[in-house]
Amino acid sequence: MTSSRFLSLSLALLSCAAIAPAPSLRAQPASATFRPALIDSFSSAYTYSGSGDVARGATKVGDVSLSRFDFSLSSRVPVREGLVFIPGLAYTHTTIDASAGVSLPGSVQELTLSLGLRGFINRQWAYLAALRPGFYGDFKKLGDSFNAPLFLAAFYVPSDTLTWTFGLTVNAFNDRPVLPVVGVRWKFAPDWQLDVGFPRTAVTYTVNSALSLRTGLSVLGGNYRITENLGSPAPGIARIANTYLDLTEVRVGAGLAYAFAGGLTLDLDAGVTTLRRFDYKDRNYRLNGANVGWGTLALNRRF
């Protein structure tokens, strides 16, 4: 699976698992692009991924570390019985600390609105349409980075312990702009839950009403418009400017969530990357990174 395809699926399934739950679904921590992850909520997170080598093929070109800040705020407005409008605002800033000579921007950002409609057909079926108009890029020429990813999904809930998700994502900045999405959430024991999909495939154990533990795989990244002139990084490669960067980091690890009084939840996660990739697809230029350690701290608050 290409990095952009993997990432696009990850962004979409975050939306389906988080901002459009049928009655048996629980919200998940905020992550990339289809935020807000919690209806009627505030969410913020900081992630750091350590410094490691990056190479084109077998040739090392330098080293890179990443740090990322996420923020989202959302609400809900009843439209009529069975239909809710979900407005929101989200911002992400990813700092790319690369050594001299590595053709990567110093940072990429997202500043977006979240416009969603969630509806219930009956006790077993629900649906979601979510649009994320905003700016996704290096912010050197803001207007050039406008994009409006769309997510459409249906949710099938045959029981209180099982939820299936089916949908598609549309993203003009992806080399495959339309992609299908499928996912499942299964509460297979009173204190155990399995989530299979993107951006997180994980097993979660609920210790008590305040504390839960989890382990699994997650994805960090995005599709960004790059307008800055980063030069020609190798013979035969066109100048990297006015193009698109797919940033993908696949991570394995473990973490915990602790719920305080008043609706505030603290999330801590850490682990190692299994894939780190920076891909300029229309320039045929890809950098692969070494596996490094990472950590995330997040705060979510339900209103």
LUMKOLPA-240389 format. One line per 3 residues: number of its first residue (from 1); their letters; for each residue x, y, z of N, C-alpha, C. Coordinates in steps of 0.02 Angstrom, whole numbers, plus 50000, padded with zeros to 5 digits. Each point is the difference from the previous one (the first is absolute). Example, Ala and Ser with C-alpha at 12.3 -4.5 7.8 and 13.67 -1.06 7.14 Angstrom:
! residues 2
1 = AS = 50660,49716,50390,49955,50059,50000,50045,50060,50000 ~ 49982,50053,49964,50042,50059,50003,49961,50055,50037 $
END
This chain:
! residues 303
1 = MTS = 50042,49940,50000,49958,50060,50000,50044,50062,50000 ~ 49986,50049,49956,50040,50060,49998,49988,50041,50063 ~ 50049,50045,50015,49993,50039,50061,49939,50045,49998 $
4 = SRF = 49986,50031,49941,49942,50045,49997,49935,49963,50006 ~ 49998,49939,49972,49939,49961,50006,49990,49979,50072 ~ 50052,49977,50032,49998,49980,50071,49978,50058,50043 $
7 = LSL = 50028,50060,49986,49983,50058,50040,49929,50022,49988 ~ 49977,49999,49938,49932,50022,49986,49949,49956,50036 ~ 50013,49934,50001,49956,49956,50038,50002,50016,50074 $
10 = SLA = 50060,50016,50025,50006,50015,50071,49960,50061,50019 ~ 50003,50052,49958,49964,50061,50015,49925,49988,50000 ~ 49977,49961,49953,49929,49989,49994,49973,49960,50058 $
13 = LLS = 50033,49947,50019,49971,49958,50052,50003,50032,50068 ~ 50046,50047,50010,49997,50039,50061,49933,50035,50005 ~ 49978,50029,49945,49937,50036,50000,49942,49953,50016 $
16 = CAA = 49999,49942,49968,49943,49955,50010,49998,49974,50071 ~ 50058,49987,50029,50000,49971,50067,49986,50052,50053 ~ 50012,50064,49984,50001,50049,50052,49945,50052,49998 $
19 = IAP = 49986,50030,49942,49954,50056,50003,49929,49982,49978 ~ 49989,49937,49984,49932,49981,49981,49979,49935,50032 ~ 50004,49994,50065,49985,49936,50031,49926,49985,50002 $
22 = APS = 49982,49938,49987,49934,49976,50017,49998,49990,50075 ~ 49943,49986,50030,49995,50000,50073,50051,49957,50036 ~ 50023,49944,49971,50045,49956,50036,50073,50019,49992 $
25 = LRA = 50016,50051,49960,50070,50018,49988,50026,50047,50054 ~ 50066,49995,50012,50034,50046,50044,50046,50044,49959 ~ 50013,50061,50024,50044,50046,49964,50072,49980,50010 $
28 = QPA = 50043,50018,49951,50071,49987,50004,50039,50065,50004 ~ 50065,49996,50020,50040,50060,50003,50007,50033,49932 ~ 50012,50066,50000,50007,50037,49938,50064,49980,49964 $
31 = SAT = 49998,50004,49934,50059,49985,49960,49992,50037,49935 ~ 50033,49976,49948,50006,50038,49939,49935,50006,49962 ~ 49998,50043,49960,49956,50035,49955,49925,49996,50013 $
34 = FRP = 49966,49945,50005,49928,50005,50011,49984,50009,50074 ~ 50020,50057,50027,49979,50018,50067,49937,50043,49994 ~ 49963,50015,50055,50013,49983,50069,49986,49927,50015 $
37 = ALI = 50038,49971,50045,49991,49930,50017,49945,49990,50051 ~ 49982,50051,50036,49947,49994,50050,49948,50053,49988 ~ 49937,49980,49997,49946,50049,49993,49994,50038,50065 $
40 = DSF = 49987,50066,49994,49996,50043,50059,50063,49995,50042 ~ 50057,50019,49971,50062,49989,50036,50054,50050,49982 ~ 50051,50001,50042,50064,50033,49987,50054,49946,50002 $
43 = SSA = 50047,50003,49954,50053,49950,49999,50066,50032,49980 ~ 50054,49980,50032,50066,50023,49980,50050,49943,50012 ~ 50054,49999,49960,50049,49946,50005,50067,50025,49977 $
46 = YTY = 50053,49970,50029,50068,50012,49978,50034,49933,49989 ~ 50032,49993,49941,50036,49938,49983,50071,50017,49980 ~ 50047,49961,50024,50070,50007,49978,50025,49933,49975 $
49 = SGS = 50030,50000,49941,50032,49941,49972,50074,50015,49992 ~ 50042,49956,50026,50071,50013,50006,50037,50008,49934 ~ 50062,50023,50005,50042,50011,49941,50026,49934,49973 $
52 = GDV = 49998,49993,49935,50024,49939,49968,50021,50014,49928 ~ 50039,49954,49972,50024,50007,49931,49942,49999,49951 ~ 50007,50038,49945,49956,49995,49943,50042,49986,49938 $
55 = ARG = 49973,49958,49956,50039,49979,49942,49955,49996,49939 ~ 50031,50011,49942,49967,49987,49936,50031,49937,49972 ~ 49960,49947,50000,50028,49935,49983,50050,49979,50053 $
58 = ATK = 50061,49985,49978,50052,49980,50047,50045,50058,50020 ~ 49985,50060,49975,50043,50058,50012,49972,50044,50055 ~ 50038,50006,50055,49979,50044,50054,50008,50072,49978 $
61 = VGD = 49948,50042,50015,50003,50071,49982,50001,50045,50061 ~ 49989,49973,50060,50001,50041,50060,49961,49967,50056 ~ 49976,50041,50046,49959,49975,50054,49943,50048,50014 $
64 = VSL = 49947,49974,50031,49938,50038,50010,49969,49981,50067 ~ 49971,50049,50035,49955,49987,50056,49936,50039,49989 ~ 49946,49978,50031,49934,50032,49992,49971,50018,50068 $
67 = SRF = 49968,50058,50004,49958,50017,50057,49935,50030,49974 ~ 49945,49982,50032,49934,50017,49974,49955,50023,50056 ~ 49964,50056,49988,49950,50025,50046,49933,49998,49966 $
70 = DFS = 49949,49972,50034,49932,49996,49975,49952,50036,50047 ~ 49951,50033,49971,49947,50033,50039,49935,49993,49963 ~ 49946,49986,50035,49934,50000,49969,49947,50020,50050 $
73 = LSS = 49948,50030,49975,49943,50022,50040,49937,49986,49960 ~ 49951,49969,50032,49940,49981,49962,49937,50007,50043 ~ 49944,49999,49965,49936,50005,50034,49949,49959,49960 $
76 = RVP = 49938,50003,50019,49947,49968,49961,49937,50042,50005 ~ 49963,50002,49944,49939,50039,49996,49945,49956,49973 ~ 49949,49984,50040,49945,49959,49975,49964,50035,49942 $
79 = VRE = 49989,49964,49946,49964,50026,49942,49927,49978,50004 ~ 49990,49938,50011,49933,49970,50011,50012,49933,50033 ~ 49946,49965,50015,50008,49935,50033,50041,49953,49956 $
82 = GLV = 50053,49973,50028,50041,49952,49964,50053,50031,49956 ~ 50008,50067,50001,50050,50033,49958,50034,50055,50039 ~ 50067,50000,50000,50040,50048,50038,50052,50031,49954 $
85 = FIP = 50008,50066,50004,50054,50036,49966,50059,50005,50048 ~ 50061,49984,49975,50060,49999,50042,50050,50051,49974 ~ 50000,50061,50027,50050,50049,49979,50063,49994,50043 $
88 = GLA = 50057,50019,49971,50062,49996,50038,50056,50040,49967 ~ 50054,50007,50036,50060,50034,49977,50060,49959,50021 ~ 50050,49993,49956,50059,49960,50016,50063,50032,49973 $
91 = YTH = 50055,49990,50036,50065,50025,49978,50054,49948,50017 ~ 50046,49990,49953,50056,49955,50011,50064,50033,49974 ~ 50053,49997,50039,50065,50026,49979,50052,49945,50010 $
94 = TTI = 50031,49978,49946,50052,49949,50002,50067,50032,49983 ~ 50046,50000,50047,50068,50025,49988,50043,49943,49975 ~ 50034,50011,49943,50044,49951,49970,50071,50025,50008 $
97 = DAS = 50036,49972,50048,50068,50022,50015,50049,49956,49961 ~ 50020,50023,49941,50042,49961,49956,50070,50031,49994 ~ 50049,49958,49990,50069,50024,49991,50006,50036,49933 $
100 = AGV = 50053,50039,49993,50011,50039,49939,50004,49954,49939 ~ 49968,50022,49946,50002,49962,49939,49943,49951,49991 ~ 49957,49991,50051,49942,49957,49993,49942,50042,49973 $
103 = SLP = 49971,49978,49944,49949,50040,49966,49931,49991,50032 ~ 49994,50027,50061,49937,49999,50035,49986,50070,50028 ~ 49937,50021,50003,49984,50066,50029,50013,50000,50074 $
106 = GSV = 50008,50059,50030,50011,50005,50071,49939,49982,50041 ~ 49940,50007,49970,49939,49980,50034,49944,49994,49948 ~ 49948,49963,50020,49937,49997,49962,49944,50010,50051 $
109 = QEL = 49944,50029,49975,49946,50018,50045,49932,49984,49970 ~ 49950,49995,50043,49930,49995,49980,49960,50049,50041 ~ 49959,50040,49968,49953,50045,50033,49933,49991,49965 $
112 = TLS = 49952,49969,50035,49940,49978,49965,49937,50010,50042 ~ 49944,50003,49965,49934,49993,50029,49980,49927,49995 ~ 49955,49979,50044,49971,49934,49996,49925,50009,49996 $
115 = LGL = 49970,49974,49946,49929,50007,49988,49971,49931,49990 ~ 49964,49975,50050,49974,49932,49996,49925,49997,50010 ~ 49970,49949,49971,49930,49983,50011,49997,49927,50021 $
118 = RGF = 49973,49986,50059,49992,49932,50024,49926,49985,50008 ~ 49980,49943,49974,49929,49981,50005,49991,49927,50017 ~ 49942,49984,50027,49982,49931,50017,49940,49979,49958 $
121 = INR = 50008,49943,49966,49945,49973,49960,49954,49958,50043 ~ 50029,49957,50041,49963,49960,50048,50049,49979,50055 ~ 49982,49951,50041,50043,49981,50056,50064,49966,49978 $
124 = QWA = 50003,49976,49938,50058,49965,49976,50042,50039,49950 ~ 49973,50050,49969,50036,50035,49946,50004,50075,50015 ~ 50060,50027,49987,50012,50072,50005,50044,50021,49942 $
127 = YLA = 50006,50065,49989,50041,50024,49943,50034,50065,50019 ~ 50051,50018,49961,50038,50061,50010,50024,50028,49934 ~ 49994,50066,49992,50033,50037,49946,50041,50054,50033 $
130 = ALR = 50066,50000,49987,50045,50048,50033,50045,50033,49949 ~ 50000,50066,50000,50042,50040,49955,50049,50039,50041 ~ 50064,50003,49978,50053,50035,50037,50033,50054,49957 $
133 = PGF = 49964,50054,49982,50032,50052,49961,50052,50038,50040 ~ 50057,50016,49968,50052,50037,50034,50065,49998,49962 ~ 50054,50013,50035,50066,50007,49970,50046,49945,50026 $
136 = YGD = 50033,49967,49953,50044,49943,50015,50065,50009,49962 ~ 50053,50023,50034,50062,50010,49962,50055,50032,50041 ~ 50049,50028,49964,50056,50033,50034,49985,50072,50018 $
139 = FKK = 49942,50026,49978,49974,50066,50016,50045,50056,49975 ~ 50040,49986,49948,50039,50053,49968,49955,50041,49954 ~ 49955,49966,49965,49948,50032,49960,49934,49968,50021 $
142 = LGD = 49967,50033,50046,49943,49970,50034,49945,49978,49952 ~ 49985,50042,49951,49945,49984,49955,50011,49937,49960 ~ 50062,49984,49985,50015,49940,49960,49989,49936,50040 $
145 = SFN = 49994,50005,50065,49994,49940,50042,49928,49983,50018 ~ 49950,50033,49968,49931,49986,50017,49979,49931,49976 ~ 49965,49964,50043,49974,49934,49983,49937,49989,50041 $
148 = APL = 49958,49954,49979,49938,49986,50036,49987,49925,49999 ~ 50038,49960,50040,49988,49928,50003,49928,49984,50023 ~ 49973,49947,49972,49932,49980,50014,50000,49927,50023 $
151 = FLA = 49958,49985,50049,49992,49931,50023,49926,49984,50004 ~ 49981,49943,49972,49932,49974,50002,50001,49930,50029 ~ 49956,49986,50047,50001,49934,50033,49932,49978,50023 $
154 = AFY = 49993,49934,50004,49941,49969,50031,50025,49955,50056 ~ 49961,49996,50054,50018,49961,50059,49945,49948,50013 ~ 50021,49938,50008,49954,49946,50014,50015,49973,50069 $
157 = VPS = 49950,50002,50045,50008,49980,50070,49953,49942,50014 ~ 50021,49937,49987,49955,49943,50011,49989,49984,50073 ~ 50045,50024,50044,49992,49987,50072,50037,50055,50038 $
160 = DTL = 49992,50000,50066,50033,50049,50042,50076,49991,50002 ~ 50025,49944,49976,50071,49985,50004,50036,50002,49933 ~ 49964,50013,49945,50030,49996,49934,49977,50057,49955 $
163 = TWT = 50047,50033,49967,49985,50054,49953,50043,49992,49937 ~ 49968,50000,49942,50034,49999,49936,49995,50069,49967 ~ 50053,50019,49965,50002,50064,49964,50017,49988,49927 $
166 = FGL = 49962,50032,49955,50011,49995,49928,49997,50071,49971 ~ 50048,50018,49958,49997,50067,49973,50053,50012,49947 ~ 50009,50064,49985,50052,50021,49953,50025,50069,50019 $
169 = TVN = 50062,50014,49980,50030,50065,50011,50019,50031,49934 ~ 49993,50066,49994,50018,50037,49940,50049,50054,50020 ~ 50061,49999,49971,50052,50047,50017,50039,50019,49938 $
172 = AFN = 49993,50062,49977,50032,50022,49938,50076,50001,50005 ~ 50028,50003,50059,50073,50002,50009,50031,49930,50000 ~ 49958,49949,49998,50025,49931,49998,50008,49977,49929 $
175 = DRP = 50051,49959,49986,50009,49975,49932,49944,49953,49979 ~ 49965,49971,50049,49939,49962,49987,49943,50035,50037 ~ 49967,50047,49967,49955,50045,50035,49938,49968,50031 $
178 = VLP = 49978,49943,49975,49941,49967,50027,50020,49930,50023 ~ 49988,49986,50065,50019,49936,50028,49944,49972,50045 ~ 49991,49934,49999,49950,49969,50045,50028,49993,50070 $
181 = VVG = 49955,49993,50048,50018,49993,50071,49956,49946,50031 ~ 50030,49958,50042,49962,49951,50038,50033,49993,50069 ~ 49960,49989,50051,50028,49991,50067,49950,49964,50044 $
184 = VRW = 50025,49976,50058,49957,49965,50047,50023,50015,50071 ~ 49952,50005,50045,50013,50008,50071,49961,49945,50036 ~ 50036,49960,50041,49970,49942,50031,50018,49998,50074 $
187 = KFA = 49950,50004,50042,50009,49993,50073,49991,49927,50016 ~ 50055,49961,49998,49995,49927,50001,49997,49972,50071 ~ 50010,50042,50050,49993,49980,50070,49981,50062,50040 $
190 = PDW = 49974,49993,50061,49978,50060,50036,50051,50056,50006 ~ 50065,49982,50008,50051,50051,50009,50048,50006,49942 ~ 49985,49966,49944,50046,49998,49943,49966,50024,49936 $
193 = QLD = 50038,50038,49959,49974,50025,49937,50053,49996,49946 ~ 49979,49978,49940,50044,49996,49942,49977,50049,49947 ~ 50045,50044,49978,49987,50046,49944,50046,49980,49943 $
196 = VGF = 49971,49984,49942,50039,49983,49941,49986,50051,49946 ~ 50051,50036,49977,49991,50052,49950,50055,50051,50006 ~ 49985,50061,49981,50047,50055,50000,49968,50061,50033 $
199 = PRT = 50037,50044,50033,50072,50000,50006,50027,49957,50055 ~ 49957,49964,50036,50024,49959,50055,49967,49932,49998 ~ 50043,49948,49999,49977,49932,50011,50027,49981,50069 $
202 = AVT = 49956,49984,50046,50023,49992,50069,49954,49955,50040 ~ 50028,49972,50053,49963,49965,50051,50002,50043,50063 ~ 49941,50013,50030,49995,50042,50059,49971,49960,50058 $
205 = YTV = 50031,50008,50058,49976,49969,50061,49979,50054,50050 ~ 49938,49997,50023,49974,50048,50048,50013,49975,50071 ~ 50045,50034,50035,50018,49981,50068,49945,50017,50048 $
208 = NSA = 49974,50061,49996,49944,50023,50040,49967,50059,49965 ~ 49955,50034,50032,49963,50054,49968,50045,50058,49979 ~ 50059,50006,50029,50045,50056,49985,50058,49981,49954 $
211 = LSL = 50023,49938,50003,50063,49981,49968,49989,49945,49948 ~ 50029,50010,49940,50002,49947,49950,50070,49996,49970 ~ 50020,49940,49980,50065,49986,49970,49990,49974,49930 $
214 = RTG = 50048,50015,49955,49993,49979,49931,50068,49985,49969 ~ 49999,49959,49947,50059,49988,49960,49979,49987,49929 ~ 50043,50021,49952,49981,49990,49931,50042,50042,49953 $
217 = LSV = 49970,50016,49943,50033,50036,49945,49960,50063,49985 ~ 50036,50055,49984,49967,50063,49983,50039,50034,49944 ~ 49969,50052,49971,50029,50036,49944,49999,50075,50013 $
220 = LGG = 50055,50034,49985,50004,50073,50001,50020,50023,49930 ~ 49970,50055,49977,50020,50025,49934,49948,50045,49968 ~ 50008,50012,49935,49955,50042,49963,50024,50010,49929 $
223 = NYR = 49957,50032,49960,50015,50018,49930,50004,50076,49997 ~ 50057,50028,49976,50012,50071,50005,50023,50031,49934 ~ 49978,50061,49987,50023,50039,49943,50065,50036,50019 $
226 = ITE = 50053,49990,49960,50065,50031,50012,50013,50051,49945 ~ 50001,50064,50018,50014,50053,49951,50071,50028,50006 ~ 50032,49989,50057,50069,50022,50009,50046,49965,49951 $
229 = NLG = 50049,50036,49973,50049,49971,49955,50054,49965,50041 ~ 49998,49934,49999,50048,49959,50037,50057,49975,49957 ~ 50002,50022,49937,50055,49983,49955,49991,49932,49967 $
232 = SPA = 50052,49979,49965,50002,49935,49966,50044,49953,50041 ~ 49970,49952,50034,50038,49960,50049,50046,49948,49970 ~ 49990,49982,49936,50042,49948,49970,49998,50008,49923 $
235 = PGI = 50050,49976,49966,50000,50003,49926,49939,49966,49971 ~ 49969,50033,49953,49941,49973,49968,49935,50012,50036 ~ 50002,50032,50058,49940,50016,50039,49981,50073,49989 $
238 = ARI = 49937,50012,49982,49977,50068,49989,50002,50040,50065 ~ 50006,50065,49993,50002,50044,50058,49939,49988,50045 ~ 50013,49993,50065,49946,49989,50048,49971,50067,50021 $
241 = ANT = 49946,50019,49969,49962,50061,50014,49933,49993,49965 ~ 49948,50029,50028,49933,49995,49971,49982,49926,49987 ~ 50007,49961,50052,49986,49928,49997,49967,49978,50064 $
244 = YLD = 49996,49934,50011,49965,49973,50058,50046,49952,50038 ~ 49996,50003,50065,50038,49956,50044,49952,49955,50038 ~ 50011,49934,49995,49965,49952,50043,50046,49982,50057 $
247 = LTE = 49980,50016,50061,50039,49985,50060,49964,49943,50036 ~ 50037,49946,50013,49970,49942,50033,50047,49972,50053 ~ 49973,49987,50059,50038,49967,50052,49954,49947,50031 $
250 = VRV = 50019,49937,49992,49963,49944,50030,50035,49981,50064 ~ 49961,49993,50054,50030,49993,50067,49967,49942,50037 ~ 50040,49964,50038,49974,49949,50046,50018,50022,50070 $
253 = GAG = 49958,49982,50047,50015,50020,50069,49943,49983,50047 ~ 50003,50030,50059,49951,49988,50052,49985,50066,50035 ~ 49944,50002,50034,49982,50063,50033,49944,49990,50050 $
256 = LAY = 49979,50056,50029,49946,50000,50049,49958,50062,49992 ~ 49939,49996,50024,49955,50057,50004,49973,50003,50072 ~ 50004,50060,50030,49975,50008,50068,49948,50056,50000 $
259 = AFA = 49941,49985,50024,49945,50047,50001,49994,50033,50069 ~ 50007,50067,50001,49991,50038,50061,49927,50021,50007 ~ 49983,50027,50057,49933,50027,50010,49991,50060,49954 $
262 = GGL = 49938,50012,49979,49985,50057,49958,50009,49988,49926 ~ 50011,49938,49979,50005,49984,49930,50068,50006,49969 ~ 50052,50014,50039,50068,50007,49974,50035,49933,49998 $
265 = TLD = 50031,49984,49943,50036,49937,49992,50071,50013,49978 ~ 50048,49966,50032,50070,50003,49983,50020,49936,49964 ~ 50033,50008,49941,50024,49943,49962,50076,50002,49996 $
268 = LDA = 50033,49944,50013,50072,49994,49993,50014,49938,49958 ~ 50041,50008,49947,50018,49944,49957,50074,50006,49981 ~ 50032,49942,49989,50071,49999,49980,50014,49935,49964 $
271 = GVT = 50054,50001,49959,50019,49939,49964,50054,50014,49950 ~ 50000,49962,49946,50050,50009,49946,49963,50002,49933 ~ 50031,50034,49951,49973,50001,49933,50019,49936,49963 $
274 = TLR = 49956,49978,49955,50017,49945,49956,50006,50023,49928 ~ 49979,50062,49986,50006,50030,49934,50000,50075,50008 ~ 50046,50034,49965,50002,50073,49998,50016,50018,49928 $
277 = RFD = 49956,50039,49969,50007,50013,49928,49980,50071,49983 ~ 50039,50032,49956,49986,50066,49972,50001,49991,49924 ~ 49941,50009,49969,49993,49980,49930,49973,50058,49958 $
280 = YKD = 50041,50023,49951,49977,50047,49950,49983,49959,49938 ~ 49939,49977,49995,49982,49951,49949,50007,50027,49929 ~ 49979,50062,49989,50004,50025,49931,50071,50024,49982 $
283 = RNY = 50047,49994,50045,50071,50013,49985,50040,49935,50001 ~ 49967,49944,50015,50033,49935,50005,50059,50003,50048 ~ 49988,50031,50057,50053,50008,50050,49972,49980,50068 $
286 = RLN = 50029,49947,50029,49976,49974,50064,50059,49991,50048 ~ 49989,50020,50062,50048,49990,50053,49970,49953,50052 ~ 50038,49949,50019,49979,49953,50051,50043,50010,50062 $
289 = GAN = 49967,50000,50058,50035,50013,50062,50012,49937,50041 ~ 50052,50003,50041,50015,49945,50046,49947,49998,50055 ~ 49993,49943,50032,49953,49993,50056,50026,50037,50060 $
292 = VGW = 49955,50038,50033,50020,50041,50057,49946,49994,50055 ~ 50016,50025,50059,49951,50002,50053,49954,50060,49994 ~ 49940,49995,50028,49952,50054,49999,49960,50001,50065 $
295 = GTL = 49969,50058,50015,49957,50007,50058,49947,50052,49988 ~ 49941,49990,50030,49944,50047,49992,49968,50014,50067 ~ 49984,50064,50011,49961,50022,50057,49939,50037,49974 $
298 = ALN = 49941,49981,50023,49938,50031,49975,49952,50013,50057 ~ 49962,50055,49993,49947,50017,50047,49935,50009,49961 ~ 49947,49968,50023,49934,50007,49970,49950,50018,50055 $
301 = RRF = 49953,50043,49982,49949,50018,50049,49932,50002,49967 ~ 49954,49961,50028,49932,50002,49978,49962,50057,50033 ~ 49959,50034,49961,49960,50055,50027,49934,49973,50028 $
END
